[in-house]
Amino acid sequence: MSGVWVFNKNGVARLVQNPGAEPIDGTTPSNARRKVLVHIPTNEVITSYAQLERKLLSLGWLRYYDDPELIQFHKEGSIDLISLPRDFSRFKTMHMYDVVIKNRNIFEVRDM
C-alpha cells in the first residue's frame, strides 16, 4: 500500500493513492491538474525556495546546510525534518504534502 496521507481541516487523515499521478521521469500527464503549495494566511502561492524559506523561518524552522543535494529544515524541539530537492523544478506534490503535514493550518496543496 502506497500513497500520501492527507489531513482535512478537522485533522482526519486519509490515504490518497497516487496523488497528482506524477510519473518518476518528472513529466506531467496531460489529464493531471498541476498542484501548488499555498501559504494560507496570505493566500500566496509558493513559487520559489526563497519564498518558502522565509515562511518556514518565521514559523521557527531552522535551515540545515549539511547535504549539498538537499534543502533541509528542522524545527527545534521536535523530530520533524523537511527535506526538499535542491532544484525547485523537482519540487513535487509529495514534498508539498510533507510541508503541509508538518505545518497544519499554515500551508495547503491546491489544484491549479
PyMOL CGO cylinders between C-alpha atoms (Angstrom):
from pymol import cmd
from pymol.cgo import CYLINDER

trace = [
    CYLINDER, 0.00, 0.00, 0.00, 1.50, 3.34, -1.04, 0.3, 1, 1, 1, 1, 1, 1,
    CYLINDER, 1.50, 3.34, -1.04, 0.32, 6.91, -1.28, 0.3, 1, 1, 1, 1, 1, 1,
    CYLINDER, 0.32, 6.91, -1.28, 0.28, 10.12, 0.72, 0.3, 1, 1, 1, 1, 1, 1,
    CYLINDER, 0.28, 10.12, 0.72, -1.58, 10.76, 3.96, 0.3, 1, 1, 1, 1, 1, 1,
    CYLINDER, -1.58, 10.76, 3.96, -3.67, 13.94, 3.64, 0.3, 1, 1, 1, 1, 1, 1,
    CYLINDER, -3.67, 13.94, 3.64, -5.25, 15.70, 6.61, 0.3, 1, 1, 1, 1, 1, 1,
    CYLINDER, -5.25, 15.70, 6.61, -8.52, 17.58, 6.21, 0.3, 1, 1, 1, 1, 1, 1,
    CYLINDER, -8.52, 17.58, 6.21, -9.49, 20.69, 8.20, 0.3, 1, 1, 1, 1, 1, 1,
    CYLINDER, -9.49, 20.69, 8.20, -10.82, 18.53, 11.07, 0.3, 1, 1, 1, 1, 1, 1,
    CYLINDER, -10.82, 18.53, 11.07, -7.48, 16.73, 11.43, 0.3, 1, 1, 1, 1, 1, 1,
    CYLINDER, -7.48, 16.73, 11.43, -8.77, 13.47, 9.98, 0.3, 1, 1, 1, 1, 1, 1,
    CYLINDER, -8.77, 13.47, 9.98, -6.23, 11.68, 7.79, 0.3, 1, 1, 1, 1, 1, 1,
    CYLINDER, -6.23, 11.68, 7.79, -6.94, 9.71, 4.64, 0.3, 1, 1, 1, 1, 1, 1,
    CYLINDER, -6.94, 9.71, 4.64, -4.59, 7.87, 2.32, 0.3, 1, 1, 1, 1, 1, 1,
    CYLINDER, -4.59, 7.87, 2.32, -4.51, 9.28, -1.21, 0.3, 1, 1, 1, 1, 1, 1,
    CYLINDER, -4.51, 9.28, -1.21, -3.33, 6.73, -3.73, 0.3, 1, 1, 1, 1, 1, 1,
    CYLINDER, -3.33, 6.73, -3.73, -1.15, 8.19, -6.49, 0.3, 1, 1, 1, 1, 1, 1,
    CYLINDER, -1.15, 8.19, -6.49, -1.62, 11.91, -5.67, 0.3, 1, 1, 1, 1, 1, 1,
    CYLINDER, -1.62, 11.91, -5.67, -1.23, 14.03, -8.78, 0.3, 1, 1, 1, 1, 1, 1,
    CYLINDER, -1.23, 14.03, -8.78, -0.26, 10.92, -10.75, 0.3, 1, 1, 1, 1, 1, 1,
    CYLINDER, -0.26, 10.92, -10.75, 3.30, 12.20, -11.12, 0.3, 1, 1, 1, 1, 1, 1,
    CYLINDER, 3.30, 12.20, -11.12, 5.49, 9.83, -13.14, 0.3, 1, 1, 1, 1, 1, 1,
    CYLINDER, 5.49, 9.83, -13.14, 9.02, 9.08, -11.96, 0.3, 1, 1, 1, 1, 1, 1,
    CYLINDER, 9.02, 9.08, -11.96, 10.58, 10.75, -15.00, 0.3, 1, 1, 1, 1, 1, 1,
    CYLINDER, 10.58, 10.75, -15.00, 9.24, 14.16, -13.92, 0.3, 1, 1, 1, 1, 1, 1,
    CYLINDER, 9.24, 14.16, -13.92, 6.78, 14.63, -16.80, 0.3, 1, 1, 1, 1, 1, 1,
    CYLINDER, 6.78, 14.63, -16.80, 3.17, 15.55, -16.10, 0.3, 1, 1, 1, 1, 1, 1,
    CYLINDER, 3.17, 15.55, -16.10, 0.36, 13.55, -17.67, 0.3, 1, 1, 1, 1, 1, 1,
    CYLINDER, 0.36, 13.55, -17.67, -1.93, 15.62, -19.88, 0.3, 1, 1, 1, 1, 1, 1,
    CYLINDER, -1.93, 15.62, -19.88, -5.02, 14.83, -17.79, 0.3, 1, 1, 1, 1, 1, 1,
    CYLINDER, -5.02, 14.83, -17.79, -3.44, 15.71, -14.41, 0.3, 1, 1, 1, 1, 1, 1,
    CYLINDER, -3.44, 15.71, -14.41, -4.02, 19.06, -12.78, 0.3, 1, 1, 1, 1, 1, 1,
    CYLINDER, -4.02, 19.06, -12.78, -0.95, 20.89, -11.54, 0.3, 1, 1, 1, 1, 1, 1,
    CYLINDER, -0.95, 20.89, -11.54, -0.69, 21.20, -7.76, 0.3, 1, 1, 1, 1, 1, 1,
    CYLINDER, -0.69, 21.20, -7.76, 0.61, 24.27, -5.95, 0.3, 1, 1, 1, 1, 1, 1,
    CYLINDER, 0.61, 24.27, -5.95, 1.63, 24.93, -2.36, 0.3, 1, 1, 1, 1, 1, 1,
    CYLINDER, 1.63, 24.93, -2.36, -0.28, 27.84, -0.82, 0.3, 1, 1, 1, 1, 1, 1,
    CYLINDER, -0.28, 27.84, -0.82, 0.54, 29.82, 2.33, 0.3, 1, 1, 1, 1, 1, 1,
    CYLINDER, 0.54, 29.82, 2.33, -2.95, 30.06, 3.87, 0.3, 1, 1, 1, 1, 1, 1,
    CYLINDER, -2.95, 30.06, 3.87, -2.60, 33.25, 5.98, 0.3, 1, 1, 1, 1, 1, 1,
    CYLINDER, -2.60, 33.25, 5.98, -1.59, 35.31, 2.92, 0.3, 1, 1, 1, 1, 1, 1,
    CYLINDER, -1.59, 35.31, 2.92, -3.23, 33.13, 0.23, 0.3, 1, 1, 1, 1, 1, 1,
    CYLINDER, -3.23, 33.13, 0.23, 0.17, 33.27, -1.52, 0.3, 1, 1, 1, 1, 1, 1,
    CYLINDER, 0.17, 33.27, -1.52, 1.27, 30.55, -3.96, 0.3, 1, 1, 1, 1, 1, 1,
    CYLINDER, 1.27, 30.55, -3.96, 4.82, 29.42, -3.17, 0.3, 1, 1, 1, 1, 1, 1,
    CYLINDER, 4.82, 29.42, -3.17, 6.85, 29.81, -6.38, 0.3, 1, 1, 1, 1, 1, 1,
    CYLINDER, 6.85, 29.81, -6.38, 10.44, 29.58, -5.08, 0.3, 1, 1, 1, 1, 1, 1,
    CYLINDER, 10.44, 29.58, -5.08, 12.51, 28.14, -2.27, 0.3, 1, 1, 1, 1, 1, 1,
    CYLINDER, 12.51, 28.14, -2.27, 13.45, 31.66, -1.13, 0.3, 1, 1, 1, 1, 1, 1,
    CYLINDER, 13.45, 31.66, -1.13, 9.78, 32.41, -0.60, 0.3, 1, 1, 1, 1, 1, 1,
    CYLINDER, 9.78, 32.41, -0.60, 9.19, 29.07, 1.18, 0.3, 1, 1, 1, 1, 1, 1,
    CYLINDER, 9.19, 29.07, 1.18, 12.28, 29.55, 3.35, 0.3, 1, 1, 1, 1, 1, 1,
    CYLINDER, 12.28, 29.55, 3.35, 11.07, 32.97, 4.55, 0.3, 1, 1, 1, 1, 1, 1,
    CYLINDER, 11.07, 32.97, 4.55, 7.73, 31.44, 5.59, 0.3, 1, 1, 1, 1, 1, 1,
    CYLINDER, 7.73, 31.44, 5.59, 9.35, 28.45, 7.33, 0.3, 1, 1, 1, 1, 1, 1,
    CYLINDER, 9.35, 28.45, 7.33, 11.92, 30.58, 9.18, 0.3, 1, 1, 1, 1, 1, 1,
    CYLINDER, 11.92, 30.58, 9.18, 9.10, 32.79, 10.51, 0.3, 1, 1, 1, 1, 1, 1,
    CYLINDER, 9.10, 32.79, 10.51, 7.45, 29.61, 11.87, 0.3, 1, 1, 1, 1, 1, 1,
    CYLINDER, 7.45, 29.61, 11.87, 10.58, 28.59, 13.80, 0.3, 1, 1, 1, 1, 1, 1,
    CYLINDER, 10.58, 28.59, 13.80, 12.17, 26.21, 11.30, 0.3, 1, 1, 1, 1, 1, 1,
    CYLINDER, 12.17, 26.21, 11.30, 15.97, 26.22, 11.05, 0.3, 1, 1, 1, 1, 1, 1,
    CYLINDER, 15.97, 26.22, 11.05, 17.88, 25.62, 7.81, 0.3, 1, 1, 1, 1, 1, 1,
    CYLINDER, 17.88, 25.62, 7.81, 20.44, 22.79, 7.62, 0.3, 1, 1, 1, 1, 1, 1,
    CYLINDER, 20.44, 22.79, 7.62, 23.36, 23.10, 5.20, 0.3, 1, 1, 1, 1, 1, 1,
    CYLINDER, 23.36, 23.10, 5.20, 24.84, 19.59, 5.63, 0.3, 1, 1, 1, 1, 1, 1,
    CYLINDER, 24.84, 19.59, 5.63, 23.72, 17.93, 2.38, 0.3, 1, 1, 1, 1, 1, 1,
    CYLINDER, 23.72, 17.93, 2.38, 24.59, 19.66, -0.93, 0.3, 1, 1, 1, 1, 1, 1,
    CYLINDER, 24.59, 19.66, -0.93, 21.86, 17.68, -2.75, 0.3, 1, 1, 1, 1, 1, 1,
    CYLINDER, 21.86, 17.68, -2.75, 19.02, 18.73, -0.44, 0.3, 1, 1, 1, 1, 1, 1,
    CYLINDER, 19.02, 18.73, -0.44, 17.50, 21.76, 1.20, 0.3, 1, 1, 1, 1, 1, 1,
    CYLINDER, 17.50, 21.76, 1.20, 16.59, 20.75, 4.74, 0.3, 1, 1, 1, 1, 1, 1,
    CYLINDER, 16.59, 20.75, 4.74, 14.71, 22.40, 7.60, 0.3, 1, 1, 1, 1, 1, 1,
    CYLINDER, 14.71, 22.40, 7.60, 14.43, 21.27, 11.22, 0.3, 1, 1, 1, 1, 1, 1,
    CYLINDER, 14.43, 21.27, 11.22, 12.15, 22.60, 13.91, 0.3, 1, 1, 1, 1, 1, 1,
    CYLINDER, 12.15, 22.60, 13.91, 13.88, 22.96, 17.26, 0.3, 1, 1, 1, 1, 1, 1,
    CYLINDER, 13.88, 22.96, 17.26, 12.29, 20.86, 19.96, 0.3, 1, 1, 1, 1, 1, 1,
    CYLINDER, 12.29, 20.86, 19.96, 10.82, 18.33, 17.53, 0.3, 1, 1, 1, 1, 1, 1,
    CYLINDER, 10.82, 18.33, 17.53, 11.92, 15.38, 15.45, 0.3, 1, 1, 1, 1, 1, 1,
    CYLINDER, 11.92, 15.38, 15.45, 10.44, 16.88, 12.27, 0.3, 1, 1, 1, 1, 1, 1,
    CYLINDER, 10.44, 16.88, 12.27, 12.71, 17.33, 9.27, 0.3, 1, 1, 1, 1, 1, 1,
    CYLINDER, 12.71, 17.33, 9.27, 11.67, 18.70, 5.87, 0.3, 1, 1, 1, 1, 1, 1,
    CYLINDER, 11.67, 18.70, 5.87, 13.94, 17.53, 3.04, 0.3, 1, 1, 1, 1, 1, 1,
    CYLINDER, 13.94, 17.53, 3.04, 13.49, 19.07, -0.40, 0.3, 1, 1, 1, 1, 1, 1,
    CYLINDER, 13.49, 19.07, -0.40, 15.39, 18.62, -3.68, 0.3, 1, 1, 1, 1, 1, 1,
    CYLINDER, 15.39, 18.62, -3.68, 17.90, 21.42, -4.31, 0.3, 1, 1, 1, 1, 1, 1,
    CYLINDER, 17.90, 21.42, -4.31, 16.28, 22.25, -7.70, 0.3, 1, 1, 1, 1, 1, 1,
    CYLINDER, 16.28, 22.25, -7.70, 12.82, 23.87, -7.30, 0.3, 1, 1, 1, 1, 1, 1,
    CYLINDER, 12.82, 23.87, -7.30, 11.72, 22.35, -10.62, 0.3, 1, 1, 1, 1, 1, 1,
    CYLINDER, 11.72, 22.35, -10.62, 11.89, 18.96, -8.86, 0.3, 1, 1, 1, 1, 1, 1,
    CYLINDER, 11.89, 18.96, -8.86, 9.61, 20.15, -6.01, 0.3, 1, 1, 1, 1, 1, 1,
    CYLINDER, 9.61, 20.15, -6.01, 6.75, 17.68, -6.40, 0.3, 1, 1, 1, 1, 1, 1,
    CYLINDER, 6.75, 17.68, -6.40, 3.39, 17.07, -4.76, 0.3, 1, 1, 1, 1, 1, 1,
    CYLINDER, 3.39, 17.07, -4.76, 4.88, 14.66, -2.20, 0.3, 1, 1, 1, 1, 1, 1,
    CYLINDER, 4.88, 14.66, -2.20, 7.22, 17.44, -1.00, 0.3, 1, 1, 1, 1, 1, 1,
    CYLINDER, 7.22, 17.44, -1.00, 4.30, 19.87, -0.76, 0.3, 1, 1, 1, 1, 1, 1,
    CYLINDER, 4.30, 19.87, -0.76, 2.33, 17.43, 1.39, 0.3, 1, 1, 1, 1, 1, 1,
    CYLINDER, 2.33, 17.43, 1.39, 5.38, 16.97, 3.64, 0.3, 1, 1, 1, 1, 1, 1,
    CYLINDER, 5.38, 16.97, 3.64, 5.41, 20.74, 4.27, 0.3, 1, 1, 1, 1, 1, 1,
    CYLINDER, 5.41, 20.74, 4.27, 1.63, 20.78, 4.82, 0.3, 1, 1, 1, 1, 1, 1,
    CYLINDER, 1.63, 20.78, 4.82, 1.59, 17.89, 7.31, 0.3, 1, 1, 1, 1, 1, 1,
    CYLINDER, 1.59, 17.89, 7.31, 4.34, 19.45, 9.39, 0.3, 1, 1, 1, 1, 1, 1,
    CYLINDER, 4.34, 19.45, 9.39, 2.70, 22.92, 9.32, 0.3, 1, 1, 1, 1, 1, 1,
    CYLINDER, 2.70, 22.92, 9.32, -1.04, 22.32, 9.67, 0.3, 1, 1, 1, 1, 1, 1,
    CYLINDER, -1.04, 22.32, 9.67, -3.32, 25.32, 9.11, 0.3, 1, 1, 1, 1, 1, 1,
    CYLINDER, -3.32, 25.32, 9.11, -0.40, 27.29, 7.59, 0.3, 1, 1, 1, 1, 1, 1,
    CYLINDER, -0.40, 27.29, 7.59, 0.02, 25.62, 4.18, 0.3, 1, 1, 1, 1, 1, 1,
    CYLINDER, 0.02, 25.62, 4.18, -2.22, 23.65, 1.86, 0.3, 1, 1, 1, 1, 1, 1,
    CYLINDER, -2.22, 23.65, 1.86, -1.95, 22.00, -1.54, 0.3, 1, 1, 1, 1, 1, 1,
    CYLINDER, -1.95, 22.00, -1.54, -4.40, 23.18, -4.18, 0.3, 1, 1, 1, 1, 1, 1,
    CYLINDER, -4.40, 23.18, -4.18, -5.18, 22.31, -7.78, 0.3, 1, 1, 1, 1, 1, 1,
    CYLINDER, -5.18, 22.31, -7.78, -4.05, 24.99, -10.18, 0.3, 1, 1, 1, 1, 1, 1,
]
cmd.load_cgo(trace, "trace")
